[in-house]
Amino acid sequence: MSLKSPLDVLTTEIAACHLCRDKTETPLPHAPRPVVVLSSTAKILIAGQAPGKRVHETGLAFNDASGDRLRDWLGVDRARFYDPGRFAILPMGFCFPGYDAKGHDLPPRRECAPHWRGRALAVMPQIRLVVLVGAYAQTWHLGRARQKTMTDTVKHFRDYEGSEDEVAFIPLPHPSWRNSGWLKRNPWFEAELLPHLKKKVDHFAP
């Protein structure tokens, strides 16, 4: 009988995680359903925020309007995006966090990333490009290199390229429809960053 790889073991452990429901003073308001895609071969990691309600219901990452916009930014179709040989997907919070009083998605659960993220990244040493979707992922991965605002961080995207033997990072705003105004106010994003992003994606996930 063959032994499971560390990646397979971790995938199984994450699927059974109830950390945010059972070991916190403010438990998740519904049953946990972690949505992640770990990969032993993908060169690109999508580091998102947390699943939305539709993703929670379907169990498929970025299976919503935000995902459609993100795929457009990346220049890939659904088949290419959902190929685990090309893309790994690791949000800051693995489960849908629920809604706030105004009906907006709550932030990613705080207990998730410290518990799982280091282990998940460790079993994917082949990752060469991390796409940082939103401020939470940018803060975690860039640390002090992150600018004071999300806009400035995205605007300085070339600062996070790294050398040839280092992992590269590309920060993006969240692809939510709520950021449509931001996109109109920042035309450089479409004119400068997206062509750069698509070139990277074509290189690492042809």
Buried (B, 14 or more C-beta within 10 A) or exposed (E): EEEEEEBEEBBEEBEEBEBBBEEEEEBBEEEBBBBBBBBBEBBBBBBBBBBBEBBBEEEBBBBBEBBEBBBEBBBBEEEBBBBEEBBBBBBBBBBBBBEEEEEEBBBBBBBBBEBBBEEBBEBBEEBBBBBBBBBBBBBBBBEEEBBEEBBEBBBBBEEBBEEEEEBBBBBBBBBBEEBEEBEEEBEEBEEBBBEEBBEBBEEBBE
